[in-house]
C-alpha cells in the first residue's frame, strides 16, 4: 500500500528518469533546433546556378532571420524567400515518405526540405524604378547605375552595336519598372541564366506587367554566410 509520504518520492523518481532519458534529450534537441530556425537563423541549400559564382548549386548557406525582424531588405542584400504564387510552376506531387523526410529536414535544417525556397539578390526596393541599361550596360535604380562587380555572366551588350536602341535590342535590356509597395525586384548574379523578377521583360517593350516581384511576407532571411563546402565557407557575398 502506497502512503501519501511515499507518493511524492515516487513521482520525483519518475520525473528524474524522464529527464535523464536519451529520448528526452533528443526531443529537447529537436525543439531547440526548431526554435532557433524559426526565430534566429536557418540553413538552406542553394537550388540552382542562378547566383553563380557568388553561390553555387548545392552550397549550404545560413539565412539570418533576426535582422529582418527589425528592418527590411535593402538593395544589394542576398535573400532567401519562399517562391511566390506568381512564380510557381506545375510540379509533381510529393509522396508521403518524401514529405515526411522533408519535414525532418526542415526541422533540423539538413537534408531534403518541403520548403520551396529561392535565393536572389535585391535590386529594387519598394517604390524604386529599375531599368537596364545605362550607356555602359549597367542596371539603373532611380537613374543611378549600379556597380555590380559580382555579376560575371551577363547577356551580351555592345554600345552602339548591340544595345537597348539596336534592332534587335540586347536581351540585357528591360524596363523601366516601378516596384510596388511592399514588394521587391530581385535578380540572380548569373544574369544570363536566372529566372528572376525580369526574366519575362528582357528585350520586351517597357512594361511593369512583365515583371514578377517578391512580397515582403515571403522573405525568410538574409544570407549571411556559406557553410558548405569548406573551401567556399564564409566567402564574400558581394
C-alpha positions as CSV (number, residue, x, y, z in Angstrom):
1,X,0.0,0.0,0.0
2,X,1.4,3.4,-1.1
3,X,1.3,6.1,1.6
4,X,0.9,9.8,1.0
5,X,4.5,10.3,2.1
6,X,6.0,7.9,-0.5
7,X,3.9,9.0,-3.5
8,X,5.8,12.4,-4.0
9,X,9.1,10.5,-3.7
10,X,7.9,8.1,-6.4
11,X,6.8,10.9,-8.6
12,X,10.2,12.6,-8.3
13,X,11.9,9.4,-9.2
14,X,9.8,9.0,-12.4
15,X,10.5,12.6,-13.4
16,X,14.2,12.1,-12.7
17,X,14.2,9.1,-15.0
18,X,12.3,11.0,-17.7
19,X,14.8,13.9,-17.6
20,X,17.8,11.6,-17.8
21,X,16.3,9.6,-20.7
22,X,18.2,9.8,-24.0
23,X,14.8,10.1,-25.7
24,X,14.1,13.2,-23.7
25,X,17.4,14.7,-24.7
26,X,16.8,14.0,-28.4
27,X,13.3,15.6,-28.2
28,X,14.7,18.6,-26.4
29,X,17.4,19.0,-29.1
30,X,14.8,18.9,-31.9
31,X,12.8,21.5,-30.1
32,X,15.8,23.8,-29.7
33,X,16.7,23.4,-33.3
34,X,13.2,24.2,-34.4
35,X,13.1,27.3,-32.3
36,X,16.5,28.6,-33.4
37,X,15.5,28.1,-37.1
38,X,12.1,29.7,-36.6
39,X,13.4,32.9,-34.9
40,X,17.1,33.3,-35.4
41,X,19.0,31.5,-38.3
42,X,18.1,28.8,-40.7
43,X,20.3,26.8,-43.1
44,X,19.3,26.3,-46.7
45,X,20.7,24.6,-49.8
46,X,21.1,26.7,-53.0
47,X,18.8,25.1,-55.5
48,X,20.2,26.4,-58.8
49,X,23.1,28.1,-60.6
50,X,21.2,31.5,-60.8
51,X,23.5,33.1,-58.2
52,X,26.8,31.7,-59.6
53,X,29.6,32.5,-58.9
54,X,28.6,34.1,-55.6
55,X,26.6,31.0,-54.6
56,X,26.9,27.6,-56.5
57,X,24.3,24.9,-56.8
58,X,24.3,22.7,-53.6
59,X,26.0,25.3,-51.4
60,X,24.7,25.2,-47.8
61,X,24.0,28.8,-46.7
62,X,22.9,30.4,-43.5
63,X,20.0,32.8,-43.5
64,X,19.7,35.4,-40.8
65,X,16.1,35.9,-39.6
66,X,16.8,38.3,-36.8
67,X,17.8,41.3,-38.8
68,X,14.7,41.2,-40.9
69,X,12.6,41.2,-37.7
70,X,13.9,44.8,-37.1
71,X,14.2,46.1,-40.7
72,X,13.6,45.4,-44.3
73,X,15.9,44.1,-47.1
74,X,17.9,46.8,-49.0
75,X,19.4,46.9,-52.4
76,X,22.4,44.5,-52.6
77,X,21.2,42.1,-50.0
78,X,21.1,38.4,-50.9
79,X,17.9,37.0,-49.6
80,X,16.1,33.6,-49.2
81,X,12.4,33.7,-49.9
82,X,9.5,31.3,-50.4
83,X,8.6,31.0,-54.1
84,X,5.7,33.4,-54.6
85,X,2.5,32.1,-56.1
86,X,3.1,34.1,-59.2
87,X,6.4,32.3,-59.7
88,X,5.1,28.8,-59.2
89,X,5.1,26.2,-61.9
90,X,3.3,22.8,-62.0
91,X,5.4,20.2,-60.1
92,X,5.0,16.6,-59.4
93,X,3.3,15.9,-56.0
94,X,5.5,14.6,-53.3
95,X,4.8,11.1,-51.8
96,X,4.1,10.6,-48.1
97,X,7.7,9.3,-47.5
98,X,9.3,12.2,-49.3
99,X,7.1,14.6,-47.3
100,X,8.0,13.0,-44.0
101,X,11.7,13.2,-44.8
102,X,11.3,16.8,-45.9
103,X,9.5,17.6,-42.6
104,X,12.5,16.2,-40.7
105,X,14.9,18.2,-43.0
106,X,13.0,21.4,-42.3
107,X,13.1,20.7,-38.6
108,X,16.8,20.0,-38.2
109,X,18.0,22.2,-41.1
110,X,19.7,19.5,-43.1
111,X,18.6,17.0,-45.7
112,X,15.6,17.3,-48.1
113,X,13.1,20.1,-47.5
114,X,9.4,20.7,-48.2
115,X,10.0,24.4,-48.3
116,X,10.1,25.7,-51.9
117,X,12.7,28.5,-51.3
118,X,14.8,30.6,-53.8
119,X,17.9,32.7,-53.4
120,X,18.3,36.0,-55.3
121,X,19.8,39.5,-54.8
122,X,17.6,42.5,-54.1
123,X,18.0,45.1,-56.9
124,X,14.8,47.2,-56.5
125,X,13.2,48.2,-53.2
126,X,9.5,49.2,-52.9
127,X,8.8,52.4,-54.8
128,X,12.1,52.4,-56.8
129,X,12.3,52.3,-60.6
130,X,14.7,49.7,-62.1
131,X,15.8,49.5,-65.7
132,X,18.6,48.4,-67.9
133,X,20.7,49.6,-69.4
134,X,22.9,52.7,-69.0
135,X,25.1,53.6,-71.9
136,X,27.7,51.2,-70.4
137,X,25.2,48.4,-70.0
138,X,24.6,48.7,-66.2
139,X,21.4,48.2,-64.3
140,X,20.0,51.5,-63.1
141,X,17.9,52.2,-60.0
142,X,16.2,55.6,-59.9
143,X,18.5,56.7,-62.7
144,X,21.7,55.7,-60.9
145,X,23.9,53.0,-62.4
146,X,24.8,50.1,-60.1
147,X,28.3,48.9,-59.6
148,X,27.7,45.1,-59.7
149,X,31.2,43.5,-59.6
150,X,29.6,40.3,-58.5
151,X,27.9,39.8,-61.9
152,X,30.3,37.6,-64.1
153,X,27.9,36.2,-66.7
154,X,25.5,38.7,-68.3
155,X,23.7,38.9,-71.7
156,X,25.8,40.5,-74.5
157,X,25.9,44.3,-74.7
158,X,28.0,46.4,-77.0
159,X,27.3,50.1,-77.0
160,X,26.3,51.3,-80.5
161,X,26.1,47.8,-81.9
162,X,24.0,45.6,-79.6
163,X,22.4,47.8,-77.0
164,X,18.9,49.0,-76.0
165,X,18.5,51.0,-79.2
166,X,19.7,48.5,-81.7
167,X,17.5,46.2,-83.7
168,X,17.3,43.6,-82.3
169,X,18.0,45.0,-78.9
170,X,20.3,43.3,-76.4
171,X,18.5,40.8,-74.2
172,X,20.1,42.6,-71.3
173,X,17.7,45.4,-71.7
174,X,14.4,45.8,-69.7
175,X,12.2,48.4,-68.1
176,X,11.8,51.0,-66.6
177,X,9.8,49.0,-64.0
178,X,8.5,50.6,-60.8
179,X,8.5,48.2,-57.8
180,X,5.1,48.1,-56.0
181,X,4.9,49.0,-52.3
182,X,5.6,46.0,-50.0
183,X,7.4,44.1,-52.8
184,X,11.0,43.7,-54.1
185,X,12.6,43.2,-57.5
186,X,15.2,40.5,-57.3
187,X,17.8,39.2,-59.8
188,X,20.4,36.5,-59.9
189,X,24.1,37.2,-60.1
190,X,24.2,34.8,-63.0
191,X,22.2,37.2,-65.1
192,X,22.4,35.3,-68.4
193,X,20.9,32.2,-66.7
194,X,18.5,33.4,-64.0
195,X,14.7,33.0,-63.8
196,X,14.3,36.1,-61.7
197,X,12.0,39.2,-61.5
198,X,12.7,40.4,-65.0
199,X,13.1,37.2,-66.9
200,X,10.0,37.9,-68.9
201,X,10.9,41.5,-69.5
202,X,14.3,41.2,-71.3
203,X,14.2,42.7,-74.8
204,X,10.5,43.5,-74.4
205,X,8.7,46.9,-74.5
206,X,8.8,48.8,-71.3
207,X,6.0,47.5,-69.0
208,X,5.7,46.6,-65.3
209,X,3.3,43.8,-66.3
210,X,6.1,41.6,-67.5
211,X,7.8,41.7,-64.1
212,X,7.2,39.5,-61.1
213,X,8.0,40.6,-57.6
214,X,8.7,39.1,-54.2
215,X,6.3,40.2,-51.4
216,X,7.9,41.2,-48.1
217,X,5.9,38.5,-46.4
218,X,7.7,35.8,-48.5
219,X,11.2,36.9,-47.4
220,X,12.6,34.4,-45.0
221,X,16.0,35.8,-44.2
222,X,19.2,37.5,-45.4
223,X,22.1,35.2,-46.4
224,X,25.0,35.8,-44.1
225,X,27.4,33.0,-44.9
226,X,28.3,29.9,-46.9
227,X,28.6,27.0,-44.5
228,X,29.5,24.2,-47.1
229,X,31.6,23.3,-48.9
230,X,34.5,24.2,-46.7
231,X,36.7,25.6,-49.4
232,X,33.9,28.3,-50.0
233,X,32.8,28.7,-46.4
234,X,32.4,32.3,-45.3
235,X,33.3,33.6,-48.7
236,X,32.3,37.1,-49.9
237,X,28.7,37.6,-51.0
238,X,29.3,40.9,-52.8
